[in-house]
Each structure stands twice: as structure tokens, then as C-alpha cells.
């Protein structure tokens, strides 16, 4: 029974649980690097040129993001939306048919696998088609099918005839990343325009340290139980295979939002027809306008928030300055007060050192100053007879 894409049936498929130890013998034998008598080449560190890696094999015209999706040898310009979809559709059908006819195992990967999850078709905005093979299958392709030119005739429309090139990278024997220039191990190329399918191999590069871990040169890692046993399904009307734990693989690579987001890259998911429909130019323009308006509103809010924050910072700064001035003023007054107290204390000490210069009873005051009647003509004080008499009497009594 072939697996139906989950987003189409909208339910969880019931599948038997497997254990790494119970993987069928034929799977272990087919992927241990010995099934075709070809061993993978694993580089060891410190091996001179091997460590440096080979020069880049596949080349793209570049110039733009879209230009990176063409092989330079067959590139004649960027295709429009309709032509690109048509090219990818027949290219993928031809690829799967070739592998099925020759009993070669391959499976869907990355965005191509995500497209299958939704409706068993390619994502219409995706320029990449990605597939994977085991390292041993990759070695077998290089030995027996490299530079194969496959003549394709569409079963649905016999007038559609194409030629595809299976080109295996000579650096595919290097199962480590190396210098990073040859992470793509092989390509299935449309010789009319240069669009291609990327083929990457998975290998157990460190079976002793990390047994059961399958790695490509771009650091995507999978466990044996993530991959096997493969699930058979349909993709664009052709028999295809997907990894056993496709859901876990997708959520790890794209997060769960990729499985629920229904509006993306100018397309909208229609749950009734189960298709990604391209939006009209008017819809795109309107959404762009709304997006720009929201962006502008967000920028204005951000600007206002920054201005408010700046104003608050200035207010706090002014308060801090005022507070500092008050503290300095208080400290200055305190210093002046201490200075005055110190000066007064010094003056008191000086007075104590000098002592009184005139006895207090000899100091002439308004109370003991003689009046004019008590002065003689020369201004000298004249003794008061009554006072003298009283003083004499007191003296006699005292004796």
C-alpha cells in the first residue's frame, strides 16, 4: 500500500513501529558499502591534497539567486514561471522513472519532501528539487551510469520529449565535506536549459564513533530508523519513496510552522482542491500594500517609542542633574558653615591666649562714671561727705 501525503488525508497514518535492531537484513546489506562491490572512500585527516579536496566540479552562471539553479553548460537564460514548472515536472518524472526502471533506490528530500507532505507535488515556488541516495548507491551510479543521457517521452503527452544527463561528481568518492566546494554529489540535468535535480549521498562516515548516523556533505544528519524502511508513495503521478520518519525530519529541518502555514511566497493553500494556488497580480499588489502599511505603522510605533524613551531619559538626566546641583549646594553650605565655625573657634582660642587687658571693676561704664556734681573744677572726682560718713560708720561697727 502506497503512502498518501499527510496534508491530503489530514490524519495520522498508522504504521508499524520499528527498532534499529530489527531493520531487515536486505536493507543493512544494501547500505553497508559492499552491495555493489564498491567501497566508499573516507578521507583521513592530514592526507595532503585529499584533505584540501578537489576543485569545484559543478558550476552555475550566478548573477542572481535564480541563476544559481542552472548548470552553466546548458544555461540559456532564466525561465518564466510556467516554463520552469513544466521543466521541473517532466524532469522529476523522468528521474523517478529512470531510478525505478533500473531498481536504484532514491528518495525525496528537503523542500521536495515538504511538497510531497502537502499534496504529493512540488511546491510551485521552489526552484530546487532535492533527492538523496545512499553512499553505496552513489558509488554504483558513478561506476555504471555516469554521463548517462536519458531520452524521455512523456506518457501523458508523447509530444513532450526531453534529454537528461546524469552527471556524477568525481568528488563524490570523498564522503567528508572537504573544502566545501563539492557538497552536491550528482545532478540530473535538463540539457535544454540547464535546470537540474540535486542528488546528495548519505553515508555512515563514523560507524565506530556514531553507528547508525547517516550524514551528507552539507551536515544533514539522520539515524537509520529515520530513513528505513522507506515508505513507497506517489509523487507527481510517479512511484517514489520517502523516509520512514518523514514528519520528524521535516519538523527538524523546517519547524512545525512549515506544516501548517497556508500562505507563502505568493501562493495560498486551497484545502478544497488541495493545491497551492498562485495569487493574482492584484492580490499580490494589495498584500504588498498592506505589508508596507504595516511595516510603516510598525516603524512609526518604533520611532514614537524611541522618542518617548529618549524624552524619558532626558527627563531623568535633568532630574539627576538637579539632584546633583542640590547636593553640591548643600555640601557648599555645609563647608561654609564649617569654615565659619572653625574661624570662630580660632578667634576664641586667640582671645583665651591673650587674656583680659583691663580689670572689669576699673572699666568705666555709665553706672560708675562720676556725674558733673561729683567733679571739681579740674574734672577730678570729689568725695561725697555722706558716703564717707557711711563708710566710716561701717568700719567702726565692724571693729
C-alpha distance (Angstrom), angle and dihedral (degrees) to the residues before:
residue distance angle dihedral
X1 . . .
X2 3.79 . .
X3 3.77 120.1 .
X4 3.80 117.1 -109.5
X5 3.83 117.5 -143.3
X6 3.83 109.0 -95.1
X7 3.79 96.4 -130.6
X8 3.79 89.6 56.7
X9 3.78 97.4 53.3
X10 3.83 93.3 31.9
X11 3.75 93.1 -146.8
X12 3.75 139.6 92.4
X13 3.76 114.6 -94.7
X14 3.77 117.6 -128.9
X15 3.77 110.1 -125.4
X16 3.79 133.6 167.1
X17 3.78 115.8 -100.6
X18 3.76 115.2 -118.3
X19 3.75 134.3 -159.4
X20 3.79 126.9 -146.1
X21 3.79 90.3 -120.3
X22 3.81 92.9 53.9
X23 3.83 98.7 54.2
X24 3.81 106.7 133.1
X25 3.79 114.9 -95.0
X26 3.78 92.7 -121.5
X27 3.83 90.1 60.3
X28 3.80 92.6 51.6
X29 3.78 92.2 47.1
X30 3.77 94.2 46.7
X31 3.78 93.0 53.8
X32 3.78 105.8 39.3
X33 3.80 94.9 91.8
X34 3.82 93.7 -104.1
X35 3.80 105.5 78.5
X36 3.80 93.8 98.0
X37 3.77 97.4 29.1
X38 3.82 90.7 -104.9
X39 3.78 120.5 118.9
X40 3.77 123.1 -152.5
X41 3.77 118.1 -117.3
X42 3.79 112.5 -124.5
X43 3.77 115.5 -168.7
X44 3.75 120.5 -130.5
X45 3.80 120.3 -146.6
X46 3.76 117.8 -100.7
X47 3.81 97.4 27.9
X48 3.80 98.4 132.1
X49 3.80 112.3 -131.1
X50 3.78 91.8 13.7
X51 3.77 89.3 61.2
X52 3.79 90.9 49.1
X53 3.80 91.5 50.5
X54 3.78 131.7 -146.7
X55 3.78 128.4 -58.8
X56 3.80 117.7 -90.3
X57 3.80 109.4 -77.3
X58 3.80 105.9 -173.1
X59 3.80 116.5 55.9
X60 3.79 130.8 -166.0
X61 3.82 126.0 -160.5
X62 3.81 92.0 -125.9
X63 3.78 117.9 -178.0
X64 3.81 89.9 132.4
X65 3.78 140.7 16.0
X66 3.80 90.5 -93.4
X67 3.78 91.4 49.1
X68 3.79 89.2 64.5
X69 3.82 90.2 67.6
X70 3.80 95.2 67.6
X71 3.78 133.5 77.3
X72 3.80 108.7 -121.0
X73 3.80 93.3 -135.5
X74 3.80 93.6 64.1
X75 3.79 103.3 24.7
X76 3.81 116.7 127.1
X77 3.81 101.4 161.2
X78 3.80 141.1 -53.7
X79 3.80 115.3 -57.4
X80 3.76 123.5 -134.1
X81 3.80 123.8 -115.1
X82 3.82 97.2 -89.5
X83 3.82 96.3 43.6
X84 3.77 92.2 46.8
X85 3.82 92.4 51.6
X86 3.80 91.1 47.9
X87 3.81 91.4 49.2
X88 3.79 93.1 48.7
X89 3.81 93.5 46.6
X90 3.79 95.9 54.9
X91 3.79 93.1 37.0
X92 3.80 91.2 56.1
X93 3.81 93.0 45.0
X94 3.80 90.9 50.4
X95 3.80 91.8 48.1
X96 3.81 94.8 51.3
X97 3.80 91.9 43.6
X98 3.80 91.7 51.9
X99 3.81 92.9 50.1
X100 3.82 93.1 44.6
X101 3.80 93.1 48.3
X102 3.81 91.6 50.5
X103 3.81 93.6 42.8
X104 3.80 91.6 -119.8
X105 3.79 117.6 151.4
X106 3.78 119.5 -126.6
X107 3.78 133.2 148.5
X108 3.80 141.0 -163.0
X109 3.80 118.9 -92.5
X110 3.82 143.0 -176.5
X111 3.83 115.4 -14.4
X112 3.79 91.5 -1.3
X113 3.80 89.4 57.9
X114 3.80 89.5 47.5
X115 3.80 89.9 53.6
X116 3.80 89.2 52.7
X117 3.82 90.2 51.0
X118 3.80 90.9 59.5
X119 3.79 102.3 44.7
X120 3.78 111.9 -27.3
X121 3.80 91.7 -93.3
X122 3.78 140.1 96.8
X123 3.77 119.3 -83.9
X124 3.82 102.1 -105.4
X125 3.81 94.6 -136.8
X126 3.81 95.5 47.3
X127 3.81 116.4 104.4
X128 3.80 92.2 -175.0
X129 3.78 125.9 82.7
X130 3.78 111.0 -171.0
X131 3.78 130.3 -171.8
X132 3.78 134.0 167.8
X133 3.80 136.5 -148.1
X134 3.78 133.8 -177.6
X135 3.79 118.1 -94.3
X136 3.79 91.0 -111.7
X137 3.81 92.0 51.8
X138 3.79 88.6 49.1
X139 3.80 90.6 53.4
X140 3.80 90.1 49.1
X141 3.81 90.9 51.1
X142 3.77 90.1 51.8
X143 3.79 92.6 50.7
X144 3.82 100.6 41.7
X145 3.82 110.0 18.4
X146 3.78 108.3 28.7
X147 3.82 114.2 135.0
X148 3.80 91.0 12.2
X149 3.82 113.1 163.1
X150 3.79 107.3 -150.1
X151 3.79 118.2 -158.3
X152 3.77 109.6 -147.6
X153 3.79 130.3 -164.8
X154 3.79 118.3 -176.2
X155 3.80 114.1 -120.0
X156 3.78 90.2 -151.6
X157 3.80 94.7 48.5
X158 3.83 115.9 17.0
X159 3.79 90.4 -166.2
X160 3.80 88.6 71.1
X161 3.80 106.6 88.0
X162 3.78 124.3 168.2
X163 3.79 140.1 170.0
X164 3.79 120.9 -139.7
X165 3.78 130.2 -169.3
X166 3.81 122.5 -144.2
X167 3.79 102.9 -153.3
X168 3.82 117.7 -178.2
X169 3.79 115.6 -159.1
X170 3.84 111.7 -121.3
X171 3.81 86.3 -138.6
X172 3.80 89.7 62.4
X173 3.81 88.3 93.9
X174 3.80 86.2 69.0
X175 3.77 103.4 82.6
X176 3.81 95.1 -174.5
X177 3.81 122.7 76.2
X178 3.78 93.2 -109.6
X179 3.79 112.0 175.0
X180 3.82 91.8 -12.8
X181 3.81 95.3 -116.8
X182 3.79 95.6 109.9
X183 3.78 107.6 41.6
X184 3.83 89.3 133.7
X185 3.80 108.0 77.3
X186 3.81 100.3 -169.4
X187 3.78 142.7 -8.1
X188 3.78 138.2 -146.0
X189 3.80 102.6 -147.5
X190 3.80 132.1 -165.9
X191 3.81 101.8 -135.5
X192 3.83 91.5 -155.4
X193 3.79 96.6 67.8
X194 3.82 111.2 -4.5
X195 3.81 100.2 -108.2
X196 3.78 109.9 143.9
X197 3.79 149.5 -176.1
X198 3.80 115.7 -120.7
X199 3.81 114.5 -132.7
X200 3.79 118.4 -165.0
X201 3.77 127.8 -177.9
X202 3.79 126.3 -134.3
X203 3.79 119.3 -147.8
X204 3.77 139.8 173.2
X205 3.79 93.0 -117.3
X206 3.82 94.6 174.1
X207 3.82 106.4 29.5
X208 3.80 92.9 160.8
X209 3.80 97.8 50.1
X210 3.82 99.1 29.5
X211 3.81 109.2 20.0
X212 3.77 115.6 -169.8
X213 3.82 93.9 21.5
X214 3.80 114.4 126.4
X215 3.81 117.5 -161.8
X216 3.79 136.8 -177.4
X217 3.79 124.6 -155.0
X218 3.79 90.8 -99.0
X219 3.82 91.9 62.1
X220 3.80 98.1 -106.0
X221 3.80 105.4 149.5
X222 3.78 129.6 -161.4
X223 3.77 136.0 173.1
X224 3.77 120.8 -128.3
X225 3.81 90.0 -111.4
X226 3.83 89.2 54.3
X227 3.77 89.6 60.2
X228 3.79 108.9 29.8
X229 2.89 139.7 104.9
X230 3.79 90.7 28.3
X231 3.80 118.0 -135.4
X232 3.77 118.4 -128.0
X233 3.78 115.9 -137.6
X234 3.81 142.8 145.1
X235 3.79 124.0 -91.4
X236 3.79 120.4 -175.9
X237 3.80 87.7 -18.4
X238 3.82 95.3 -53.6
X239 3.81 128.7 104.9
X240 3.78 109.5 -99.7
X241 3.79 140.5 163.1
X242 3.78 132.2 -125.7
X243 3.83 129.3 -171.1
X244 3.78 117.5 -89.4
X245 3.83 95.3 -117.8
X246 3.82 94.6 40.8
X247 3.81 92.4 147.6
X248 3.80 93.8 55.3
X249 3.80 91.5 44.6
X250 3.81 92.1 51.7
X251 3.80 96.0 46.8
X252 3.79 91.2 48.1
X253 3.79 92.2 50.9
X254 3.81 101.5 36.5
X255 3.83 105.2 13.7
X256 3.80 122.9 -122.8
X257 3.80 94.5 -72.8
X258 3.82 89.3 73.6
X259 3.81 87.7 64.9
X260 3.80 96.0 51.3
X261 3.82 106.9 28.5
X262 3.81 106.9 108.7
X263 3.81 100.7 -178.6
X264 3.77 118.1 61.6
X265 3.82 142.8 141.4
X266 3.81 96.2 -6.7
X267 3.80 93.6 -46.8
X268 3.79 134.3 103.5
X269 3.80 126.9 -155.3
X270 3.78 113.1 -122.1
X271 3.83 108.1 -157.1
X272 3.80 92.2 -165.7
X273 3.80 98.5 57.5
X274 3.82 91.0 24.4
X275 3.77 93.0 -132.1
X276 3.78 138.6 122.1
X277 3.80 102.8 -118.6
X278 3.76 122.5 -157.8
X279 3.77 113.5 -122.6
X280 3.78 120.4 -121.7
X281 3.79 120.7 -106.2
X282 3.81 88.4 -108.5
X283 3.82 91.5 53.9
X284 3.77 91.7 47.5
X285 3.81 91.4 47.8
X286 3.81 91.8 48.3
X287 3.79 92.5 47.5
X288 3.78 89.8 47.5
X289 3.78 89.6 51.6
X290 3.81 91.5 49.1
X291 3.77 90.8 46.3
X292 3.80 91.9 51.2
X293 3.82 90.5 47.3
X294 3.80 90.8 51.6
X295 3.77 90.1 46.2
X296 3.80 90.8 50.6
X297 3.80 91.3 47.3
X298 3.77 90.0 49.3
X299 3.79 90.9 49.4
X300 3.82 91.2 49.3
X301 3.80 91.3 49.8
X302 3.75 89.5 48.4
X303 3.80 90.6 48.8
X304 3.81 92.2 49.3
X305 3.77 90.8 47.4
X306 3.79 90.4 50.6
X307 3.81 91.4 48.0
X308 3.80 91.1 48.7
X309 3.78 89.8 47.9
X310 3.78 90.7 49.2
X311 3.82 91.7 48.3
X312 3.80 90.6 49.5
X313 3.78 90.5 49.1
X314 3.81 90.8 50.1
X315 3.81 90.5 48.1
X316 3.77 91.6 51.0
X317 3.77 89.8 45.5
X318 3.82 90.8 52.6
X319 3.81 90.5 48.1
X320 3.76 90.7 49.3
X321 3.80 90.9 49.8
X322 3.80 91.1 49.0
X323 3.76 90.5 48.2
X324 3.78 90.9 49.3
X325 3.82 90.8 49.6
X326 3.81 90.7 51.1
X327 3.78 90.1 49.6
X328 3.80 91.7 48.8
X329 3.83 91.2 47.3
X330 3.79 91.0 49.9
X331 3.77 91.0 47.6
X332 3.83 90.2 49.5
X333 3.79 92.3 51.3
X334 3.77 90.1 47.9
X335 3.79 90.5 51.2
X336 3.84 91.4 49.7
X337 3.81 90.9 48.5
X338 3.79 90.9 49.7
X339 3.78 89.1 47.6
X340 3.83 92.2 52.0
X341 3.80 90.9 47.1
X342 3.77 90.7 49.7
X343 3.83 91.2 49.4
X344 3.82 91.6 49.5
X345 3.77 91.2 48.9
X346 3.78 91.7 50.4
X347 3.83 90.6 49.9
X348 3.79 90.8 50.5
X349 3.78 90.8 50.4
X350 3.82 91.0 50.2
X351 3.82 91.2 50.3
X352 3.77 91.0 50.6
X353 3.78 91.1 51.4
X354 3.84 93.7 51.8
X355 3.86 96.5 45.6
X356 3.94 126.8 -159.2
X357 3.89 114.3 -41.2
X358 3.89 97.2 -163.7
X359 3.84 126.9 38.5
X360 3.74 111.1 -113.0
X361 3.89 92.9 -125.1
X362 3.81 92.0 53.8
X363 3.68 93.9 52.5
X364 3.73 110.3 106.4
X365 3.74 112.9 -126.2
X366 3.79 133.8 168.0
X367 3.81 88.1 -97.2
X368 3.79 98.5 57.1
X369 3.79 99.5 27.5
X370 3.96 108.8 115.4
X371 3.75 115.9 -116.8
X372 3.81 123.4 -130.7
X373 3.84 93.3 -94.8
X374 3.78 89.4 60.0
X375 3.78 95.4 53.6
X376 3.78 127.0 84.1
X377 3.73 124.4 -136.4
X378 3.78 90.3 -83.1
X379 3.80 91.6 52.3
X380 3.81 96.0 -105.6
X381 3.77 120.3 137.0
X382 3.82 115.9 -98.9
X383 3.81 118.3 -145.7
X384 3.78 115.4 -113.7
X385 3.87 109.4 -122.3
X386 3.79 92.7 -148.6
X387 3.75 91.2 50.0
X388 3.79 91.3 48.1
X389 3.76 90.8 50.4
X390 3.79 92.6 51.5
X391 3.73 92.0 48.5
X392 3.85 90.9 50.1
X393 3.80 92.4 49.6
X394 3.81 90.6 50.5
X395 3.76 90.9 50.7
X396 3.91 92.0 50.4
X397 3.78 91.2 48.6
X398 3.69 91.3 48.7
X399 3.78 90.9 56.1
